[in-house]
Amino acid sequence: QVQLVESGGGLVQPGGSLRLSCAASGIVFSFYTMGWYRQAPGKQRELVATITTGGSANYVDSVKGRFIISRDNAENTAYLQMNRLKPEDTAVYYCNAKWTKVPHDYWGQGTQVTVSS
């Protein structure tokens, strides 16, 4: 069975940092593009960042220069390093795995990130 297990969320002050982790099992991790999405209450789910199998990263404009997505294929884990956090970053963050030869994505359970003073 496929599992994406997220960790690292929590409450931080504006300007602080958090590192989210997504540990994958049940897939050939190196085949998959990994991504992080977020959703705030009453808002649409938003793609935050992706990283391809070749290590190319893309980010939504609002997090460019502040967030870094990475992956460790030996550990089957994706990460999202979040720096200089703002209150508007507050959301539930979801890990995503996608492979073009599979007709659906896999998702983690979500982890809450709250940025508040």
Backbone torsions as a table, in degrees:
resi	resn	phi	psi	omega
1	GLN	NA	149.7	-178.4
2	VAL	-89.7	134.0	175.5
3	GLN	-137.1	135.3	168.0
4	LEU	-119.5	114.3	-174.3
5	VAL	-112.2	117.3	-176.2
6	GLU	-99.6	152.4	176.2
7	SER	-155.5	165.8	172.9
8	GLY	107.0	-6.6	178.6
9	GLY	-71.4	168.5	179.5
10	GLY	165.0	-167.3	-179.7
11	LEU	-102.8	127.3	178.9
12	VAL	-136.6	157.0	175.3
13	GLN	-77.5	151.2	172.0
14	PRO	-52.8	138.0	-175.5
15	GLY	89.3	-9.3	-179.5
16	GLY	-82.9	-174.9	-176.1
17	SER	-133.2	151.1	171.2
18	LEU	-141.6	152.6	175.1
19	ARG	-122.9	115.4	177.1
20	LEU	-92.7	144.2	177.3
21	SER	-123.6	147.3	176.6
22	CYS	-134.3	106.7	-179.7
23	ALA	-95.5	121.3	-175.7
24	ALA	-104.5	144.5	172.4
25	SER	-144.0	157.0	178.3
26	GLY	84.2	3.7	176.4
27	ILE	-132.3	158.9	168.8
28	VAL	-81.3	96.0	-167.3
29	PHE	-56.2	-40.4	-175.1
30	SER	-66.9	-13.2	177.0
31	PHE	-81.0	-15.5	-165.0
32	TYR	-104.8	137.4	163.0
33	THR	-74.8	131.8	179.8
34	MET	-105.9	146.9	-179.9
35	GLY	-146.1	160.7	172.2
36	TRP	-121.9	131.5	175.3
37	TYR	-119.1	162.2	174.4
38	ARG	-143.0	154.1	179.0
39	GLN	-145.0	122.6	174.1
40	ALA	-94.6	154.9	-179.6
41	PRO	-55.2	131.4	179.1
42	GLY	76.0	4.9	-178.4
43	LYS	-118.9	162.4	177.4
44	GLN	-72.6	149.8	172.7
45	ARG	-65.0	137.8	-173.4
46	GLU	-124.3	133.3	172.5
47	LEU	-74.5	125.3	-177.5
48	VAL	-97.0	-49.5	-175.3
49	ALA	-160.0	151.0	172.9
50	THR	-134.2	156.5	172.7
51	ILE	-139.8	127.5	-176.4
52	THR	-80.6	173.9	176.3
53	THR	-61.3	-28.2	178.1
54	GLY	-87.2	-0.5	176.1
55	GLY	92.9	8.6	177.4
56	SER	-80.2	129.6	-175.6
57	ALA	-111.0	146.7	174.2
58	ASN	-136.6	148.8	-174.5
59	TYR	-137.3	148.7	168.6
60	VAL	-67.3	147.3	-172.5
61	ASP	-55.3	-35.8	-173.8
62	SER	-67.3	-16.7	-179.5
63	VAL	-113.9	-2.3	-179.5
64	LYS	-59.7	133.6	-178.2
65	GLY	86.0	-10.6	-179.8
66	ARG	-114.9	-37.0	-177.0
67	PHE	-107.0	148.9	176.1
68	ILE	-133.4	122.4	174.2
69	ILE	-96.7	141.8	178.8
70	SER	-148.4	170.4	178.0
71	ARG	-146.9	150.3	175.6
72	ASP	-125.6	99.5	-175.2
73	ASN	-66.2	-30.4	177.7
74	ALA	-65.8	-28.8	-180.0
75	GLU	-101.6	-0.4	-177.5
76	ASN	52.8	44.4	-174.3
77	THR	-135.2	138.0	171.1
78	ALA	-110.6	151.9	-176.5
79	TYR	-131.3	155.0	169.0
80	LEU	-133.9	106.9	174.8
81	GLN	-86.4	121.2	-176.1
82	MET	-115.8	117.7	-178.9
83	ASN	-118.7	159.7	178.2
84	ARG	49.4	50.6	-174.7
85	LEU	-65.7	145.8	-179.6
86	LYS	-119.7	155.8	177.0
87	PRO	-54.6	-33.8	179.6
88	GLU	-70.8	-7.0	171.7
89	ASP	-80.3	-8.2	-179.3
90	THR	-61.2	124.4	-177.0
91	ALA	-177.7	170.0	164.8
92	VAL	-86.5	127.6	-178.1
93	TYR	-103.7	131.0	-176.3
94	TYR	-118.8	136.5	173.2
95	CYS	-86.8	143.8	-177.5
96	ASN	-136.9	142.0	175.5
97	ALA	-128.8	131.3	-176.8
98	LYS	-138.1	134.7	175.1
99	TRP	-131.6	132.8	-173.9
100	THR	-62.9	-22.6	-179.4
101	LYS	-88.6	1.5	175.2
102	VAL	-114.8	129.9	-172.1
103	PRO	-78.9	11.0	177.7
104	HIS	-151.4	160.5	177.3
105	ASP	-92.0	161.9	170.3
106	TYR	-110.2	147.1	-174.1
107	TRP	-132.9	146.2	169.3
108	GLY	-82.5	178.2	-175.6
109	GLN	-81.5	-16.1	-177.9
110	GLY	94.6	146.2	176.2
111	THR	-136.6	135.6	-174.5
112	GLN	-80.4	130.7	171.4
113	VAL	-118.8	122.2	179.4
114	THR	-123.2	124.1	-179.9
115	VAL	-114.4	109.8	-173.6
116	SER	-158.7	147.1	173.7
117	SER	-95.5	NA	NA
